[in-house]
C-alpha cells in the first residue's frame, strides 16, 4: 500500500512577502500556506497606525496573489472567528484541525520570533523544516565569522568585504571603482534656501476596511492616516514602481542631500524603499542592481558619489546591522553603557515642543510614519541621548513610530548607533551635537523660539548646554575615546564660570524638559 503524501503547512510571516522565494516557484497541491494578522504582533509595542495598516495590506495582497497563482492559502484576518491571536497557537490549531503531517517555516528576522517558533516546533510530533528567506546578501552569522577574534567591528571593513565578495562597483576583482571605497565627504550638503526637492511618489490605496477592522478590535496606535489614499506600496508591483521612480528622479541628487533636513521636504531625495525591502517585496540585490544600471546608462545624470552613497546604505549598513543583531542578541537589548534612566518626554508622542527641529521631525513622523536617517540620528536620537533617556524607552518609540521598523534593524540603529548604549560596538563615538550641526544641515533653526548661537539664557538652544552637560557627566566613560578628545580639550580650556553656567542651564532644561 502506497504511503500518502505529506500534507504540509508552511508559515509565512508578515515580513516574508518574497514572491521570488523557491517555495513559490511551483504549485504543490499538498502544501498550504498560512498568513495571519494577530494581536501578539500589533500589541508588543505601540505602533504607528500606518505601520499596522501597511503590514496587513501587504499581507492581504500577497495572499491574494498566491491564491491567483494556484497556491492553497489560509489567511487568518484579525477578526476571523477562529483566530487565536498568537502565531504559535494558530499554527498548533491548524495542524491539529487539518491534520497536517509536516510543518515548515522560513528563518525569522527577529529574535523573539526565533524563540517563539523554536518553542512551537518543540511541541510538535510531526517533521519540521526550516529554510532561509533567500533575501539578504549575507547569512545570519557571516559577519560574526568575518570578525571572529577581533575586538572592533568596523562597518567600513565589512562594507569593503561585501563589495569584493559580490563584485559590486569594483575593478580587477579587488579595487574600488574610481579609486576610493567611500565618497561620503561629497554627500553632506544642506538644501539651498529655495531648492524644492523632487516630489515623492505617493500611492493612493484604499485601506478603509483595514482601518475599520483595527478600530473595531480596539488596537492602540499612534499617528494618523488617510484611509482612502494610503501612500505606501502594498505589493511588489508598487514597490517596483517606487524603485524605478527613485533611480530615475531621486538618485541623481540622493547622495548630495542625503543628510539635509528642511521643514517642507519630508522625504528629500530618499528612496523610501525600506518598507518594501524589510517586508521582502523587493530584494536588496535587485535594488542595488537597478541603481547601478541607471548609473551605467546615464553617467552624465548620476554622479558616482550619488550611487556609492546609496549602495553603501544597502550593501554595507543594512547587512551590517543584521549581522550585528544576530551576533549580539539577546543580550544586546539589555545594554545601557551610560546608565541612562530618564523617561522619554511626553511630547515625543505629539510633537508639541517649542524646539523647531524636534517639532518638525516628530510631527512628520506622526504624519508619514517616516523620517530619514539623519532626522532619526541627529534630531530625535541626539536629544534623547543628551537628555539621558533610558535606551529601552527610546527603542520602544523608534520601533513603534516608523513603518520600516523591525527589531533586527531598529534596535542596532537605536540602542547602538543612536544611543551608544552598547559602549561602542556599532558606533565608535556617541553621535551628539550642539545646535551648530543642526543649523548647518537643516532649515529648522529659522524662526525657532530658541537661538542656535546662544548657549545660556532664555533663548539658548537646549542642544548647546545639554551637549556640554552630557560630556561632563560621562567624562569617566568617554574622556579617553580618541574620536572625541577634542571635545574634552575644549571643555577643559573653558573658564570655570562658563562651565558652571552651561551646566546650570542644562540642569534647568532637564528639570523642565516637558516645557521645552
C-alpha positions as CSV (number, residue, x, y, z in Angstrom):
1,X,0.0,0.0,0.0
2,X,1.4,3.3,-1.0
3,X,2.2,5.9,1.6
4,X,0.1,9.0,1.5
5,X,2.0,12.2,0.6
6,X,2.9,14.6,3.3
7,X,0.3,17.4,3.9
8,X,2.4,20.4,4.6
9,X,1.6,23.7,6.4
10,X,4.0,26.5,5.5
11,X,4.1,29.6,7.7
12,X,4.8,33.0,6.0
13,X,5.4,35.9,8.4
14,X,4.3,39.4,7.7
15,X,7.9,40.4,6.7
16,X,8.4,37.4,4.4
17,X,6.4,38.5,1.4
18,X,9.0,37.3,-1.1
19,X,7.4,36.3,-4.4
20,X,10.8,35.1,-5.7
21,X,11.3,32.5,-2.9
22,X,11.9,28.9,-4.0
23,X,8.8,27.8,-2.2
24,X,6.6,29.6,-4.6
25,X,8.1,28.7,-7.9
26,X,5.7,25.8,-8.4
27,X,2.3,24.9,-7.2
28,X,2.0,21.9,-4.9
29,X,-1.5,20.7,-4.0
30,X,-0.1,19.1,-0.8
31,X,1.2,22.4,0.5
32,X,-0.9,25.1,2.3
33,X,0.5,28.5,3.1
34,X,-0.7,30.4,6.2
35,X,-0.5,34.1,6.8
36,X,-2.1,35.7,9.9
37,X,-3.0,39.0,11.4
38,X,-2.6,38.6,15.2
39,X,-2.8,40.8,18.3
40,X,0.6,39.5,19.6
41,X,2.2,41.4,16.7
42,X,0.1,44.5,16.9
43,X,0.4,44.9,20.6
44,X,4.0,44.1,21.6
45,X,4.7,47.8,21.2
46,X,2.5,50.8,20.4
47,X,2.8,51.0,16.6
48,X,2.0,53.8,14.2
49,X,-1.4,53.2,12.6
50,X,0.3,53.3,9.1
51,X,2.7,50.5,10.1
52,X,-0.1,48.2,11.2
53,X,-2.1,49.0,8.0
54,X,1.0,48.6,5.8
55,X,1.7,45.1,7.1
56,X,-1.9,44.0,6.9
57,X,-2.5,45.4,3.4
58,X,0.7,43.9,2.0
59,X,-0.1,40.5,3.6
60,X,-3.6,40.5,2.2
61,X,-2.3,41.4,-1.3
62,X,0.4,38.8,-1.1
63,X,-2.1,36.1,0.0
64,X,-4.4,37.1,-2.9
65,X,-1.5,36.8,-5.4
66,X,-0.6,33.4,-4.1
67,X,-4.2,32.2,-4.5
68,X,-4.4,33.7,-8.0
69,X,-1.3,31.6,-8.9
70,X,-3.0,28.4,-7.7
71,X,-1.4,28.0,-4.2
72,X,-3.6,26.9,-1.3
73,X,-3.7,29.7,1.3
74,X,-5.2,30.1,4.7
75,X,-5.5,33.7,5.6
76,X,-6.4,34.5,9.2
77,X,-7.7,38.0,9.3
78,X,-7.6,39.9,12.6
79,X,-11.3,39.4,13.2
80,X,-11.6,35.8,11.9
81,X,-13.7,33.8,14.4
82,X,-11.0,31.1,14.9
83,X,-8.1,33.4,15.1
84,X,-6.3,32.7,18.5
85,X,-4.3,36.0,18.1
86,X,-0.9,34.3,18.5
87,X,1.3,32.8,15.8
88,X,2.2,29.6,17.7
89,X,-1.4,29.0,18.9
90,X,-2.8,29.4,15.4
91,X,-0.3,27.1,13.9
92,X,-0.9,24.4,16.5
93,X,-4.7,24.7,16.0
94,X,-4.4,24.5,12.2
95,X,-2.0,21.5,12.4
96,X,-4.4,19.6,14.7
97,X,-7.6,20.6,13.0
98,X,-6.5,20.0,9.4
99,X,-4.2,17.0,10.3
100,X,-1.1,18.4,8.6
101,X,1.8,16.0,8.7
102,X,4.7,18.4,8.1
103,X,5.4,22.0,9.3
104,X,7.8,24.4,7.5
105,X,8.8,28.0,8.1
106,X,11.4,30.5,7.0
107,X,14.0,31.8,9.4
108,X,12.5,34.8,11.1
109,X,14.5,38.0,11.3
110,X,13.5,38.8,14.9
111,X,15.0,37.1,17.9
112,X,11.7,36.9,19.8
113,X,10.1,35.1,16.8
114,X,13.1,32.8,16.6
115,X,12.4,31.8,20.2
116,X,8.7,31.5,19.6
117,X,9.0,29.2,16.6
118,X,11.6,27.0,18.3
119,X,9.3,26.6,21.3
120,X,6.4,25.8,18.9
121,X,8.4,23.1,17.0
122,X,9.5,21.5,20.3
123,X,5.8,20.8,20.9
124,X,5.2,19.2,17.5
125,X,5.4,15.5,16.8
126,X,5.5,15.9,13.0
127,X,8.6,16.7,10.9
128,X,9.7,20.3,10.8
129,X,11.8,22.0,8.1
130,X,13.3,25.5,8.4
131,X,14.6,27.3,5.3
132,X,16.3,30.6,4.6
133,X,14.3,33.6,3.5
134,X,16.6,34.0,0.4
135,X,16.6,37.7,0.8
136,X,19.8,39.1,2.3
137,X,23.3,39.2,0.7
138,X,24.6,37.6,3.9
139,X,23.8,34.7,6.1
140,X,22.9,35.4,9.7
141,X,26.4,34.5,11.0
142,X,28.5,35.8,8.2
143,X,29.5,39.0,10.0
144,X,30.4,37.2,13.2
145,X,32.6,34.8,11.2
146,X,34.3,37.8,9.5
147,X,35.1,39.5,12.8
148,X,36.0,36.3,14.7
149,X,38.7,37.1,17.2
150,X,38.5,40.9,16.5
151,X,37.9,43.4,19.3
152,X,36.4,46.1,16.9
153,X,33.6,45.6,14.4
154,X,34.0,48.3,11.8
155,X,31.3,48.7,9.2
156,X,33.9,50.0,6.7
157,X,35.8,46.7,6.9
158,X,32.5,44.8,6.4
159,X,31.5,47.1,3.5
160,X,34.7,46.5,1.6
161,X,34.4,42.8,2.2
162,X,30.9,42.9,0.7
163,X,31.9,44.9,-2.3
164,X,34.7,42.5,-3.1
165,X,32.7,39.3,-2.4
166,X,29.7,40.3,-4.5
167,X,31.8,42.2,-7.1
168,X,29.9,45.5,-6.6
169,X,31.5,48.6,-8.0
170,X,34.9,47.1,-8.2
171,X,37.6,46.7,-10.9
172,X,40.0,43.9,-11.3
173,X,38.1,42.0,-8.6
174,X,39.6,43.8,-5.6
175,X,39.9,47.5,-6.2
176,X,37.1,50.1,-5.8
177,X,35.7,51.8,-8.8
178,X,37.1,55.4,-9.1
179,X,39.9,54.7,-6.7
180,X,38.1,55.0,-3.3
181,X,35.7,52.9,-1.3
182,X,33.8,55.7,0.3
183,X,32.7,59.1,-1.1
184,X,30.8,60.2,1.9
185,X,32.6,63.6,2.1
186,X,30.7,64.6,-1.1
187,X,27.3,63.8,0.5
188,X,26.9,66.4,3.3
189,X,25.3,69.4,1.7
190,X,22.4,71.5,3.1
191,X,19.4,72.1,0.8
192,X,19.8,75.6,-0.8
193,X,17.2,78.1,0.6
194,X,14.9,78.0,-2.5
195,X,15.6,74.4,-3.5
196,X,12.4,72.2,-3.9
197,X,13.3,68.5,-4.0
198,X,11.5,66.2,-6.4
199,X,8.1,65.4,-5.0
200,X,7.9,61.8,-3.6
201,X,5.9,59.2,-5.5
202,X,2.8,58.5,-3.4
203,X,0.3,55.8,-4.0
204,X,-3.5,56.0,-3.4
205,X,-4.5,52.7,-1.8
206,X,-8.0,52.5,-0.2
207,X,-7.4,50.8,3.1
208,X,-10.7,51.7,4.7
209,X,-11.7,48.1,5.6
210,X,-8.4,47.6,7.4
211,X,-8.8,50.8,9.3
212,X,-12.3,49.8,10.3
213,X,-11.1,46.3,11.5
214,X,-8.3,47.9,13.6
215,X,-10.7,50.3,15.2
216,X,-13.2,47.6,15.9
217,X,-10.5,45.5,17.5
218,X,-9.6,48.4,19.8
219,X,-5.9,48.3,18.9
220,X,-3.9,51.2,20.4
221,X,-1.8,53.1,17.9
222,X,-0.2,56.4,17.2
223,X,-0.1,58.8,14.3
224,X,-2.7,59.4,11.6
225,X,-3.7,58.0,8.2
226,X,-5.7,58.9,5.1
227,X,-7.6,55.6,4.7
228,X,-8.7,56.4,1.2
229,X,-5.2,57.3,0.0
230,X,-2.7,55.2,1.8
231,X,0.5,56.2,0.0
232,X,3.0,53.4,0.9
233,X,3.5,50.5,-1.5
234,X,1.5,47.4,-0.5
235,X,2.6,44.9,-3.2
236,X,5.5,44.0,-5.4
237,X,4.2,45.9,-8.4
238,X,4.0,49.2,-6.5
239,X,7.4,48.5,-4.8
240,X,9.0,48.1,-8.3
241,X,7.3,51.3,-9.4
242,X,8.7,53.2,-6.4
243,X,12.2,51.7,-7.2
244,X,12.0,52.9,-10.8
245,X,10.9,56.3,-9.7
246,X,13.8,56.6,-7.3
247,X,16.6,55.7,-9.7
248,X,15.1,58.0,-12.4
249,X,14.1,61.0,-10.3
250,X,15.8,61.0,-7.0
251,X,19.1,59.1,-7.3
252,X,20.8,61.9,-9.3
253,X,20.7,64.1,-6.1
254,X,20.3,61.4,-3.5
255,X,23.9,61.5,-2.1
256,X,24.4,65.2,-2.2
257,X,21.4,65.9,0.1
258,X,21.1,62.6,2.0
259,X,21.8,64.3,5.3
260,X,19.9,67.5,4.6
261,X,16.8,68.5,6.6
262,X,14.1,71.1,5.9
263,X,10.5,71.6,7.3
264,X,8.9,71.4,3.8
265,X,10.9,68.4,2.5
266,X,9.9,65.3,4.5
267,X,11.5,62.8,2.0
268,X,14.1,65.0,0.3
269,X,15.7,62.6,-2.3
270,X,15.5,59.4,-0.2
271,X,14.2,56.2,-1.8
272,X,11.7,55.3,0.9
273,X,12.2,51.7,-0.2
274,X,13.0,50.4,3.3
275,X,9.4,49.3,4.0
276,X,9.3,47.3,0.7
277,X,12.8,45.9,1.4
278,X,12.0,44.9,5.0
279,X,8.8,43.1,4.1
280,X,10.8,41.5,1.3
281,X,8.6,42.7,-1.5
282,X,11.9,43.8,-3.0
283,X,15.3,42.2,-2.7
284,X,18.4,44.2,-1.9
285,X,20.2,42.7,-4.9
286,X,17.6,44.0,-7.4
287,X,17.6,47.4,-5.7
288,X,21.4,47.7,-5.9
289,X,21.5,46.3,-9.5
290,X,18.8,48.8,-10.6
291,X,20.7,51.7,-9.2
292,X,23.9,50.6,-10.8
293,X,22.1,50.0,-14.1
294,X,20.8,53.6,-14.0
295,X,24.3,55.0,-13.3
296,X,25.8,52.9,-16.1
297,X,23.1,54.0,-18.6
298,X,23.1,57.7,-17.6
299,X,26.5,58.6,-16.1
300,X,26.0,62.2,-17.3
301,X,23.0,62.5,-15.0
302,X,24.1,60.4,-12.0
303,X,27.5,61.3,-10.4
304,X,29.3,58.3,-8.9
305,X,29.1,59.6,-5.3
306,X,25.3,59.6,-5.5
307,X,25.4,55.9,-6.4
308,X,28.0,54.9,-3.9
309,X,26.3,56.5,-1.0
310,X,23.1,54.6,-1.8
311,X,24.9,51.3,-2.4
312,X,26.6,51.7,1.0
313,X,23.3,52.0,2.8
314,X,22.0,48.7,1.3
315,X,25.1,46.5,0.9
316,X,27.0,48.0,3.9
317,X,24.8,49.4,6.6
318,X,21.7,47.3,6.3
319,X,23.5,44.0,6.1
320,X,25.9,45.1,8.8
321,X,23.1,45.9,11.2
322,X,21.5,42.5,10.6
323,X,24.8,40.7,11.3
324,X,25.4,42.7,14.5
325,X,21.9,41.9,15.6
326,X,22.3,38.1,15.3
327,X,25.8,38.2,16.8
328,X,24.8,40.2,19.9
329,X,21.2,39.2,20.7
330,X,19.6,38.7,23.2
331,X,22.0,40.5,25.5
332,X,22.1,43.5,23.1
333,X,18.6,44.5,24.2
334,X,19.8,45.0,27.8
335,X,22.8,47.2,27.2
336,X,22.9,50.6,28.9
337,X,26.5,51.6,28.9
338,X,25.9,55.2,30.0
339,X,23.5,54.2,32.7
340,X,20.7,56.4,31.5
341,X,17.4,56.3,33.4
342,X,15.2,59.2,32.3
343,X,11.7,58.9,30.8
344,X,11.1,60.0,27.2
345,X,9.4,63.4,27.2
346,X,5.6,63.1,26.5
347,X,5.9,65.5,23.6
348,X,7.8,62.8,21.7
349,X,4.3,61.3,21.1
350,X,2.8,64.6,20.0
351,X,5.5,67.0,18.6
352,X,4.2,69.7,21.0
353,X,7.5,71.3,21.7
354,X,9.0,74.8,21.0
355,X,12.2,73.3,19.5
356,X,11.5,73.5,15.8
357,X,13.8,70.6,14.8
358,X,12.1,68.2,17.1
359,X,8.6,69.6,16.4
360,X,9.0,69.2,12.7
361,X,10.7,65.8,12.9
362,X,8.2,64.3,15.3
363,X,5.2,65.7,13.6
364,X,6.5,64.4,10.3
365,X,7.0,61.0,11.8
366,X,3.4,61.0,13.2
367,X,2.0,62.1,9.8
368,X,4.1,59.9,7.5
369,X,5.5,57.1,9.7
370,X,8.8,58.1,8.3
371,X,11.9,60.2,8.9
372,X,15.2,59.8,7.2
373,X,18.4,58.6,8.9
374,X,19.8,62.0,10.0
375,X,16.5,63.1,11.4
376,X,16.4,59.9,13.4
377,X,20.1,60.1,14.5
378,X,20.8,63.8,14.9
379,X,17.5,65.2,15.9
380,X,15.3,62.8,18.0
381,X,18.2,60.4,18.8
382,X,20.6,63.2,19.6
383,X,18.2,64.9,22.0
384,X,17.2,61.6,23.7
385,X,20.9,60.8,24.3
386,X,21.7,64.3,25.6
387,X,18.7,64.1,27.9
388,X,19.7,60.8,29.4
389,X,16.7,58.8,28.3
390,X,16.7,55.1,29.1
391,X,17.6,53.2,25.9
392,X,14.6,50.9,26.3
393,X,12.3,53.9,26.2
394,X,14.0,55.1,23.0
395,X,13.8,51.6,21.5
396,X,10.1,51.4,22.0
397,X,9.5,54.8,20.4
398,X,11.5,54.1,17.3
399,X,10.2,50.5,16.9
400,X,6.6,51.8,17.0
401,X,6.6,55.1,15.1
402,X,8.3,54.1,11.8
403,X,6.8,51.9,9.2
404,X,10.1,50.3,8.3
405,X,11.0,49.5,11.9
406,X,11.6,45.8,12.5
407,X,13.7,44.9,15.6
408,X,16.7,43.4,13.7
409,X,17.4,46.8,12.0
410,X,15.8,49.1,14.6
411,X,17.5,48.1,17.8
412,X,21.0,48.1,16.4
413,X,20.5,51.6,15.0
414,X,18.8,52.9,18.1
415,X,20.5,51.3,21.1
416,X,23.8,51.2,19.3
417,X,24.4,53.9,16.7
418,X,22.0,56.5,18.2
419,X,22.2,55.9,22.0
420,X,25.7,54.5,22.4
421,X,24.1,52.1,24.9
422,X,26.4,49.3,23.6
423,X,29.5,51.2,24.6
424,X,30.8,51.4,21.0
425,X,30.1,48.1,19.3
426,X,28.5,49.8,16.4
427,X,29.3,53.5,16.7
428,X,32.8,54.4,17.7
429,X,31.6,57.5,19.5
430,X,28.3,59.0,20.7
431,X,26.5,60.8,17.9
432,X,25.7,64.0,19.8
433,X,26.0,67.6,18.7
434,X,25.2,71.2,19.6
435,X,22.8,73.3,17.6
436,X,25.7,74.1,15.3
437,X,25.3,70.8,13.4
438,X,21.5,71.2,13.1
439,X,21.8,74.7,11.8
440,X,24.5,73.6,9.3
441,X,22.4,70.7,7.9
442,X,18.9,72.0,8.2
443,X,16.5,74.9,8.0
444,X,14.9,74.1,11.3
445,X,16.6,76.8,13.3
446,X,14.9,79.6,11.3
447,X,12.1,81.2,13.4
448,X,12.7,78.9,16.3
449,X,12.0,80.2,19.8
450,X,15.5,79.1,20.7
451,X,18.6,80.5,19.0
452,X,21.3,78.1,17.8
453,X,24.2,80.5,18.6
454,X,23.1,81.3,22.2
455,X,24.4,78.9,24.9
456,X,22.8,80.2,28.1
457,X,19.7,82.3,28.9
458,X,16.0,82.2,28.0
459,X,16.6,81.9,24.2
460,X,19.5,79.4,24.4
461,X,19.1,76.3,22.3
462,X,18.8,73.3,24.6
463,X,21.2,71.3,22.4
464,X,24.1,73.6,23.4
465,X,24.1,73.3,27.1
466,X,22.9,69.7,27.1
467,X,25.8,68.8,24.9
468,X,28.4,70.0,27.4
469,X,26.4,68.6,30.3
470,X,26.5,65.2,28.6
471,X,30.2,65.2,28.2
472,X,30.9,66.5,31.6
473,X,28.6,63.9,33.2
474,X,30.1,61.0,31.3
475,X,33.8,62.0,31.3
476,X,34.8,58.9,33.3
477,X,33.5,56.7,30.4
478,X,34.2,58.9,27.4
479,X,37.2,61.2,28.0
480,X,39.7,58.6,26.7
481,X,37.8,58.0,23.5
482,X,40.2,59.1,20.8
483,X,37.4,60.3,18.5
484,X,36.1,62.9,20.9
485,X,39.3,64.0,22.6
486,X,39.0,67.5,21.1
487,X,35.6,68.0,22.8
488,X,37.2,67.4,26.2
489,X,40.2,69.7,25.3
490,X,37.7,72.5,24.6
491,X,35.8,71.8,27.8
492,X,38.9,71.8,29.9
493,X,40.0,75.1,28.4
494,X,36.7,76.9,29.2
495,X,36.5,79.4,32.0
496,X,35.1,77.7,35.2
497,X,32.3,80.2,35.3
498,X,31.3,79.4,31.7
499,X,31.3,75.7,32.6
500,X,29.1,76.3,35.6
501,X,26.7,78.5,33.6
502,X,26.4,75.8,30.9
503,X,25.8,73.0,33.5
504,X,23.2,75.1,35.3
505,X,21.4,75.9,32.1
506,X,21.4,72.2,31.2
507,X,20.1,71.2,34.6
508,X,17.3,73.7,34.3
509,X,16.3,72.3,30.9
510,X,16.4,68.7,32.2
511,X,14.2,69.7,35.2
512,X,11.7,71.4,32.9
513,X,12.0,69.1,29.9
514,X,8.2,68.8,29.4
515,X,8.1,72.6,28.9
516,X,10.8,72.8,26.2
